Amino acid sequence: MWFKLTFFALLFFFANEGFSLGPWWHKPGQFNVADFGNALLWIFVLFSPALARKRKEVFNPISALVIFYILFATFQIILAKSNYGQSLFDGLIGIRHQFYYLSFFAFLLLFDRVETIEKLLNLLVIMGIILVLLGVINYFGPKILYHRLVFAEKIRSGITRAYIPGMAIVTLAALWSFIEWIHGKKITLTLPATIFLLAGHLLRQSRMRFVGLISVMALNLTFKKRWKPLLLLLLLSVGSFYLLEVKMQERIITNIFSTAYTDVVKKKGTMKPRLDQMRIDFEEFKKHPLFGSGLAAIRWTTEGGGSRLQILMKDLSYRSDLGYTHWIKFYGITGLIWLFLFFFFQGYYGLKVLRNTSGTAKLLAVFSTSYLLFVVVSFFTLNHLMFPWGITTVCLNAAIIVKLYWMLYRPETTEL
């Protein structure tokens, strides 16, 4: 068990670039600690004895989709060479982090029972709390984190946004703590953990992440008809956040929504550059509608500089701040079909497990389907599927769903 948890912890540490704890974790064009995560996954897949013992579990539609995606992403290297003249080596460097999809198989094969999954999620809650604390210390005290956003973060709601590393972990941890809380497990621990992790989202001021998380939580409470917990969570959250707002002399909660309205209606803030990127995305999609053009494999560091061509290539290969439109720009109709199937099979498996299990397995199924919904909603602006920090959490969630489904319909080989 400790070996598995250590492996998972290292994987998340590498995928999130060492949580920005040192200046050497990421130097563009020179070194990226996320590459250690790639190496870790390849070693596991090539040499893990679990592949031989549990190979039957790998035969499922989501595994097939993951394998297809890795091959399709690799195919972009050839397209990048054909359409933009980039070398095959630079193309391999450009798509190397897509191999983090191998984490799906690592999670699937190392999950032997529901207790293992539960322990990993509890570990991520601890990690999430530590990450928020690091962000708070970095914001109010000495600078202990090394990231470009630490020194160049924009002002929102009248204050400089806090940089909190590993926000994908913080969001996943917040949702898991919340699901445990509303189901009455360890309420003395899960309730304050949920509130604290939500406060971290407010301090970070990522609007889509915050709104998506709150929406999924509200849906859970509505379906369970848990009106008292909903009211209690609201009162405790407002009370806690009010103290923060008085300290800041700013209405952070209301400004999260008011700045979003201003950005959309008046096309200010982050909305204008996103609209510009959407225009580029659709233009490129129309040029290469079937398979994409290889832009997903463009290596930024080799295109850096000030010439018109270099600036154009950077705009074309840009992949942050948007999800769905970037996806179709990079992968075309083929990628869109893949995305639909990837979400569909997870939703189908998740609902089947929800209807036919109980206890901890049902709790995990509620969490996984809820997190899937969060990803589907927030993918409009949060690109979960192309960066290691998002790929690992998405693959973890997919592996949980598949494992629960396998445990339900193949009980002779695994344990609920």
C-alpha positions as CSV (number, residue, x, y, z in Angstrom):
1,M,0.0,0.0,0.0
2,W,2.8,2.5,0.9
3,F,4.5,1.7,-2.3
4,K,1.4,2.6,-4.3
5,L,0.7,5.8,-2.4
6,T,4.4,6.9,-2.8
7,F,4.2,6.2,-6.5
8,F,1.0,8.2,-6.9
9,A,2.4,11.1,-4.8
10,L,5.5,11.3,-6.9
11,L,3.4,11.2,-10.1
12,F,1.3,14.1,-9.0
13,F,4.4,16.0,-7.8
14,F,6.1,15.6,-11.2
15,A,2.9,16.3,-13.2
16,N,2.5,19.7,-11.3
17,E,6.1,20.7,-11.9
18,G,7.2,20.1,-8.3
19,F,4.5,22.5,-7.1
20,S,6.8,25.4,-8.0
21,L,8.8,24.9,-4.9
22,G,12.2,25.6,-6.5
23,P,13.5,27.8,-9.3
24,W,14.9,24.9,-11.2
25,W,11.8,22.8,-11.7
26,H,11.0,24.3,-15.1
27,K,13.3,26.1,-17.4
28,P,11.7,26.4,-20.9
29,G,13.8,24.7,-23.5
30,Q,16.2,23.3,-20.9
31,F,14.6,21.2,-18.2
32,N,11.1,20.3,-16.9
33,V,10.6,18.1,-13.9
34,A,7.4,16.9,-15.5
35,D,9.6,14.7,-17.7
36,F,10.4,12.6,-14.7
37,G,6.7,11.7,-14.5
38,N,6.9,10.6,-18.1
39,A,9.8,8.3,-17.3
40,L,8.1,7.0,-14.2
41,L,5.0,6.0,-16.3
42,W,7.0,4.4,-19.1
43,I,9.0,2.3,-16.6
44,F,5.8,1.2,-14.9
45,V,4.0,0.3,-18.2
46,L,7.0,-1.6,-19.6
47,F,8.1,-3.5,-16.5
48,S,5.1,-3.7,-14.1
49,P,4.1,-7.3,-13.3
50,A,0.6,-6.0,-12.7
51,L,0.2,-5.9,-16.5
52,A,0.4,-9.6,-16.7
53,R,-1.8,-10.3,-13.7
54,K,-4.6,-7.9,-14.6
55,R,-4.4,-7.7,-18.4
56,K,-8.1,-8.6,-18.7
57,E,-9.0,-5.4,-16.9
58,V,-7.2,-3.3,-19.6
59,F,-9.7,-4.5,-22.3
60,N,-12.4,-1.9,-22.1
61,P,-13.5,1.0,-24.3
62,I,-11.8,3.7,-22.3
63,S,-8.5,1.9,-22.5
64,A,-8.9,1.6,-26.2
65,L,-9.6,5.4,-26.4
66,V,-6.5,6.2,-24.3
67,I,-4.3,4.0,-26.6
68,F,-5.9,5.6,-29.7
69,Y,-5.3,9.1,-28.3
70,I,-1.6,8.4,-27.6
71,L,-1.2,7.1,-31.2
72,F,-3.2,10.0,-32.6
73,A,-1.1,12.6,-30.7
74,T,2.0,10.9,-32.0
75,F,0.6,11.2,-35.5
76,Q,0.6,15.0,-35.0
77,I,4.4,14.9,-35.2
78,I,4.2,13.8,-38.8
79,L,1.5,16.5,-39.6
80,A,3.7,19.2,-38.0
81,K,6.6,18.2,-40.2
82,S,4.4,18.1,-43.3
83,N,2.6,21.3,-42.7
84,Y,5.1,23.5,-40.8
85,G,8.5,21.9,-41.5
86,Q,9.2,21.1,-37.8
87,S,11.7,18.2,-37.3
88,L,10.4,14.9,-36.0
89,F,12.5,15.3,-32.9
90,D,11.1,18.7,-32.0
91,G,7.6,17.2,-32.6
92,L,8.3,14.4,-30.2
93,I,9.4,17.0,-27.6
94,G,6.2,19.0,-28.3
95,I,3.8,16.1,-27.6
96,R,5.8,14.3,-24.9
97,H,3.5,15.3,-22.1
98,Q,0.6,13.6,-23.8
99,F,2.2,10.3,-22.7
100,Y,0.8,11.2,-19.2
101,Y,-2.3,9.4,-20.5
102,L,-0.4,6.3,-19.6
103,S,-1.3,7.2,-16.0
104,F,-4.7,5.8,-16.7
105,F,-3.2,2.3,-16.9
106,A,-1.1,2.9,-13.8
107,F,-4.1,3.9,-11.7
108,L,-6.3,1.1,-13.1
109,L,-3.7,-1.7,-12.5
110,L,-2.6,-0.5,-9.0
111,F,-6.2,-0.1,-7.7
112,D,-6.8,-3.6,-6.2
113,R,-9.8,-2.6,-4.0
114,V,-11.9,0.4,-3.0
115,E,-9.8,1.0,0.1
116,T,-6.8,1.8,-2.1
117,I,-8.8,4.3,-4.0
118,E,-10.1,5.9,-0.9
119,K,-6.7,6.1,0.7
120,L,-5.3,7.9,-2.4
121,L,-8.2,10.4,-2.4
122,N,-7.6,11.1,1.3
123,L,-3.9,11.6,0.5
124,L,-4.8,14.1,-2.2
125,V,-7.0,16.0,0.3
126,I,-3.9,16.3,2.6
127,M,-1.9,17.4,-0.4
128,G,-4.6,19.9,-1.4
129,I,-4.6,21.5,2.1
130,I,-0.8,21.8,2.1
131,L,-0.9,23.4,-1.4
132,V,-3.4,26.0,-0.2
133,L,-1.3,26.7,2.8
134,L,1.8,27.2,0.6
135,G,-0.2,29.6,-1.6
136,V,-1.4,31.6,1.5
137,I,2.2,31.8,2.9
138,N,3.5,32.9,-0.5
139,Y,0.8,35.5,-0.8
140,F,0.9,37.1,2.6
141,G,4.5,36.3,3.6
142,P,7.8,35.5,1.9
143,K,7.9,34.3,-1.7
144,I,8.5,30.6,-1.4
145,L,7.1,29.6,-4.8
146,Y,8.8,30.0,-8.1
147,H,6.4,30.6,-11.0
148,R,5.9,33.3,-13.5
149,L,2.4,34.0,-12.1
150,V,3.9,34.6,-8.6
151,F,5.5,37.8,-9.9
152,A,3.2,38.6,-12.9
153,E,-0.3,37.7,-11.7
154,K,-3.0,40.1,-12.8
155,I,-5.3,42.0,-10.5
156,R,-8.9,40.8,-10.2
157,S,-11.5,42.0,-7.7
158,G,-9.2,44.9,-6.8
159,I,-6.5,42.6,-5.4
160,T,-3.7,40.6,-6.9
161,R,-4.7,37.0,-7.5
162,A,-3.0,34.5,-5.3
163,Y,-0.9,31.8,-7.0
164,I,-1.7,28.4,-5.5
165,P,0.2,25.4,-7.1
166,G,-1.6,22.2,-8.1
167,M,-5.1,23.7,-8.3
168,A,-6.3,20.6,-10.1
169,I,-5.5,18.6,-7.0
170,V,-7.1,21.2,-4.8
171,T,-10.3,21.0,-6.8
172,L,-10.4,17.3,-6.8
173,A,-9.7,17.2,-3.0
174,A,-12.4,19.8,-2.3
175,L,-15.0,17.7,-4.2
176,W,-14.0,14.4,-2.5
177,S,-14.1,16.1,1.0
178,F,-17.5,17.5,0.1
179,I,-18.9,14.1,-1.0
180,E,-17.6,12.4,2.1
181,W,-19.2,15.2,4.2
182,I,-22.7,15.0,2.7
183,H,-22.7,11.2,3.1
184,G,-22.0,11.6,6.8
185,K,-18.4,10.2,6.9
186,K,-15.9,11.8,9.3
187,I,-17.9,15.0,9.4
188,T,-15.5,16.6,12.0
189,L,-12.7,16.4,9.4
190,T,-14.4,16.6,6.0
191,L,-16.4,19.7,6.7
192,P,-13.5,22.0,7.7
193,A,-11.4,20.5,4.9
194,T,-14.2,21.3,2.3
195,I,-14.5,24.9,3.6
196,F,-10.8,25.5,3.6
197,L,-10.3,24.1,0.1
198,L,-13.2,26.2,-1.2
199,A,-11.5,29.3,0.4
200,G,-8.4,28.4,-1.5
201,H,-10.5,28.6,-4.7
202,L,-11.7,32.0,-3.8
203,L,-8.2,33.3,-3.0
204,R,-7.0,31.9,-6.4
205,Q,-10.0,33.6,-8.1
206,S,-10.3,31.1,-11.0
207,R,-13.9,31.8,-11.9
208,M,-14.7,28.8,-14.1
209,R,-13.0,26.4,-11.6
210,F,-14.9,28.0,-8.6
211,V,-18.3,28.2,-10.4
212,G,-18.0,24.7,-11.8
213,L,-17.2,23.2,-8.4
214,I,-20.0,25.1,-6.6
215,S,-22.5,24.0,-9.3
216,V,-21.6,20.3,-9.0
217,M,-21.8,20.6,-5.2
218,A,-25.2,22.2,-5.4
219,L,-26.5,19.5,-7.8
220,N,-25.3,16.8,-5.4
221,L,-27.2,18.4,-2.5
222,T,-30.3,18.9,-4.6
223,F,-30.4,15.3,-5.8
224,K,-30.0,14.1,-2.2
225,K,-32.5,16.6,-0.9
226,R,-30.0,17.6,1.8
227,W,-31.4,21.1,2.5
228,K,-29.9,21.4,6.0
229,P,-26.3,20.7,4.8
230,L,-26.8,23.0,1.9
231,L,-27.9,25.8,4.3
232,L,-25.1,25.0,6.7
233,L,-22.5,25.0,4.1
234,L,-23.8,28.3,2.8
235,L,-23.8,29.9,6.2
236,L,-20.3,28.6,7.2
237,S,-18.8,29.6,3.9
238,V,-20.3,33.1,3.9
239,G,-19.1,33.6,7.5
240,S,-15.6,32.4,6.8
241,F,-15.2,34.3,3.6
242,Y,-16.7,37.5,5.1
243,L,-13.7,37.7,7.5
244,L,-11.4,37.4,4.5
245,E,-13.3,40.1,2.6
246,V,-13.1,42.5,5.6
247,K,-9.4,41.9,5.8
248,M,-9.0,42.6,2.1
249,Q,-11.4,45.5,2.0
250,E,-12.8,43.9,-1.1
251,R,-16.0,42.0,-1.9
252,I,-14.2,39.0,-3.4
253,I,-17.2,36.7,-3.7
254,T,-19.5,39.1,-5.5
255,N,-16.6,40.4,-7.6
256,I,-15.9,36.9,-8.9
257,F,-19.2,37.0,-10.7
258,S,-19.3,40.8,-11.5
259,T,-15.9,40.7,-13.2
260,A,-17.1,37.7,-15.2
261,Y,-20.1,39.7,-16.3
262,T,-18.0,42.7,-17.2
263,D,-15.6,40.6,-19.2
264,V,-18.3,38.9,-21.2
265,V,-20.7,41.9,-21.9
266,K,-18.0,44.6,-22.4
267,K,-15.4,42.2,-23.8
268,K,-12.8,43.3,-21.3
269,G,-10.3,41.4,-19.0
270,T,-9.7,37.9,-20.2
271,M,-12.7,37.8,-22.5
272,K,-11.2,39.7,-25.5
273,P,-8.1,37.5,-25.9
274,R,-10.2,34.4,-25.5
275,L,-12.5,35.6,-28.2
276,D,-9.4,36.2,-30.4
277,Q,-8.2,32.7,-29.7
278,M,-11.6,31.2,-30.5
279,R,-11.5,33.0,-33.9
280,I,-8.1,31.5,-34.6
281,D,-9.2,28.1,-33.4
282,F,-12.2,28.0,-35.7
283,E,-10.2,29.3,-38.7
284,E,-7.6,26.6,-38.2
285,F,-10.3,24.0,-37.7
286,K,-11.9,24.9,-41.1
287,K,-8.5,24.6,-42.8
288,H,-7.8,21.1,-41.3
289,P,-11.2,19.7,-40.2
290,L,-10.5,16.0,-40.1
291,F,-7.3,15.3,-38.2
292,G,-5.9,18.7,-37.3
293,S,-2.8,20.2,-38.8
294,G,0.0,19.1,-36.3
295,L,-0.2,22.3,-34.2
296,A,-0.5,20.2,-31.1
297,A,3.1,19.0,-31.7
298,I,4.6,22.4,-32.3
299,R,7.5,23.0,-29.8
300,W,7.2,26.4,-28.4
301,T,10.8,27.0,-27.4
302,T,12.0,26.4,-31.0
303,E,9.4,28.9,-32.2
304,G,10.2,31.6,-29.6
305,G,11.4,35.0,-30.8
306,G,10.2,38.2,-32.3
307,S,9.8,37.5,-36.1
308,R,6.2,37.6,-37.5
309,L,6.4,33.9,-38.3
310,Q,7.5,33.0,-34.8
311,I,4.8,35.1,-33.2
312,L,2.2,33.7,-35.6
313,M,3.2,30.1,-34.7
314,K,3.0,30.8,-31.0
315,D,-0.5,32.2,-31.4
316,L,-1.6,29.2,-33.5
317,S,-0.1,26.6,-31.1
318,Y,-1.4,28.3,-28.0
319,R,-3.3,25.9,-25.8
320,S,-4.2,27.5,-22.5
321,D,-7.4,29.4,-21.3
322,L,-9.7,27.4,-23.6
323,G,-10.7,23.8,-23.8
324,Y,-13.2,22.7,-26.4
325,T,-12.2,25.2,-29.2
326,H,-8.5,24.4,-28.7
327,W,-9.3,20.8,-28.9
328,I,-11.0,21.0,-32.2
329,K,-8.3,23.2,-33.6
330,F,-5.6,20.7,-32.7
331,Y,-7.5,17.4,-33.5
332,G,-10.4,18.2,-35.8
333,I,-13.5,16.1,-36.1
334,T,-11.6,13.0,-35.1
335,G,-10.7,14.6,-31.8
336,L,-14.2,15.8,-31.2
337,I,-15.6,12.2,-31.7
338,W,-12.9,10.9,-29.4
339,L,-13.8,13.5,-26.8
340,F,-17.5,12.6,-27.0
341,L,-16.8,8.9,-26.6
342,F,-14.3,9.5,-23.7
343,F,-16.9,11.4,-21.7
344,F,-19.8,9.1,-22.8
345,F,-18.3,5.8,-21.6
346,Q,-17.2,7.3,-18.3
347,G,-20.8,8.7,-17.8
348,Y,-22.3,5.4,-18.8
349,Y,-20.1,3.3,-16.5
350,G,-20.5,5.8,-13.7
351,L,-24.3,5.7,-13.8
352,K,-24.3,1.9,-14.0
353,V,-22.2,1.7,-10.9
354,L,-24.3,4.3,-9.1
355,R,-27.5,2.2,-9.6
356,N,-26.0,-1.1,-8.5
357,T,-23.6,-0.5,-5.6
358,S,-23.6,0.6,-2.0
359,G,-21.2,1.7,0.7
360,T,-17.8,3.0,-0.2
361,A,-18.1,1.9,-3.8
362,K,-21.2,4.0,-4.2
363,L,-19.5,6.9,-2.5
364,L,-16.7,6.7,-5.0
365,A,-19.1,6.5,-7.9
366,V,-20.9,9.6,-6.7
367,F,-17.5,11.4,-6.5
368,S,-16.3,10.2,-10.0
369,T,-19.5,11.1,-11.8
370,S,-19.5,14.5,-10.1
371,Y,-15.9,15.1,-11.0
372,L,-16.6,14.1,-14.6
373,L,-19.4,16.6,-14.7
374,F,-17.0,19.3,-13.4
375,V,-14.5,18.5,-16.2
376,V,-17.2,18.6,-18.9
377,V,-18.5,22.0,-17.7
378,S,-15.2,23.7,-16.9
379,F,-13.5,22.4,-20.1
380,F,-14.9,25.5,-21.8
381,T,-11.9,27.5,-20.4
382,L,-9.8,25.0,-18.4
383,N,-7.8,22.7,-20.7
384,H,-7.7,19.6,-18.5
385,L,-6.8,17.3,-21.3
386,M,-3.5,18.6,-22.7
387,F,-1.4,19.4,-19.7
388,P,0.1,16.9,-17.1
389,W,-1.7,18.6,-14.2
390,G,-5.1,18.0,-15.8
391,I,-4.3,14.7,-17.5
392,T,-3.4,12.9,-14.3
393,T,-6.5,14.0,-12.4
394,V,-8.8,13.2,-15.4
395,C,-7.1,9.8,-15.9
396,L,-7.4,9.1,-12.2
397,N,-11.1,9.7,-12.3
398,A,-11.5,7.6,-15.4
399,A,-9.6,4.7,-13.8
400,I,-11.8,4.9,-10.7
401,I,-14.9,4.6,-12.8
402,V,-13.6,1.7,-14.9
403,K,-12.3,-0.1,-11.8
404,L,-15.6,0.2,-10.0
405,Y,-17.5,-1.1,-13.1
406,W,-15.0,-4.0,-13.3
407,M,-15.4,-4.8,-9.7
408,L,-19.2,-4.8,-10.1
409,Y,-19.4,-7.1,-13.1
410,R,-16.2,-9.1,-12.6
411,P,-16.3,-9.8,-8.8
412,E,-14.4,-13.0,-9.2
413,T,-11.1,-11.2,-9.9
414,T,-11.4,-8.1,-7.7
415,E,-12.8,-7.0,-4.4
416,L,-15.5,-4.5,-3.6
